Structure formats: C-alpha cells, structure tokens
Amino acid sequence: MYWEDVAAGTRRELGSYTFTQDEIVRFARKYDPQPFHVDPEAAQRSIFGGIVASGWHTAAIWMKLAIADRQKPGNASPLMRAGVSPGYQDMRWLKPVRPGTRLTYSSEVVGKTELKSRRDVAIVLTLNEARDDAGELFFSFIGKGLVQRRPR
C-alpha cells in the first residue's frame, strides 16, 4: 500500500494492554523515576493518591502495538512503507493510568499531506488514542508518518 492508497477515516484497532504495578515501577525506574511512578508511599502522598504509569510508558505501549499490527500477516497498513516520523502533535495524557487499567489503542487516518521537497514520500496524519474498557479517553496524539509514494 502506498500513500495514494491511504483513505481518510481508515481505522485500525491496535490491541489492548493491561498495566501492572510491577511493570509500571520497572519502566519508571529505568526511564521516568518520579516518586509517584516508583514509590508506593510517596505516590500515596502525591496528587494521584497512588502509583500511576509514566506517560512515556503509555506511549511506548502504543508503539509496541503499532509495530505488532504492522507485522500481522496480510496487513495492508500504509505503515508497511513507513518507518520514519517527523514528529507528533498534541500528545496528551488525559487521565492517570493506574495498576490494573486496561487500555485499548487505536489509530485512524485523519489527513494526508504532500511534500514539496520530496516526491518519493508524503505524510499521513493519524489520530492515535488509548481508551479504557468504559470508553474513557486516557491518551491521544496526532501522528505524522512518512509513507512511500507510488513510483512514477
């Protein structure tokens, strides 16, 4: 699938992930060692009232699930011809992710942009979200992915 084949509104369910306290603490100790991520007593005294996952942990799980989705047999994802991103927009962590929270991640094409500087690739914009089992939004961002254009 090439950039020209990508249709706005195309949605992919990337999968679900349940955060455990052990994983939250392990990730945070290595990458985001703030007290409310790694120390149950300090977390209890924080504005969160308990351990919460790092926002970077929720983002890393999105990446893990997005890559796994690309690798599914027969997947015609535009990401098959992608791999480089010029960045993200409006990354938001809307609710704290507590141990036992299960988030389901999705990605929907919301736009396409041609590049004047490059004829071989163009940008696909995706709205990426993570919602809990009740449908509440916890995490979102707009992704920009460079996708190969059809050879001319």
PyMOL commands that set and color helices and strands:
alter all, ss='L'
color gray80, all
select helices_A, chain A and resi 3-5+21-31+35-38+40-45+55-70+78-81
alter helices_A, ss='H'
color red, helices_A
select strands_A, chain A and resi 11-18+87-93+102-113+121-131+137-148
alter strands_A, ss='S'
color yellow, strands_A
deselect
rebuild
show_as cartoon
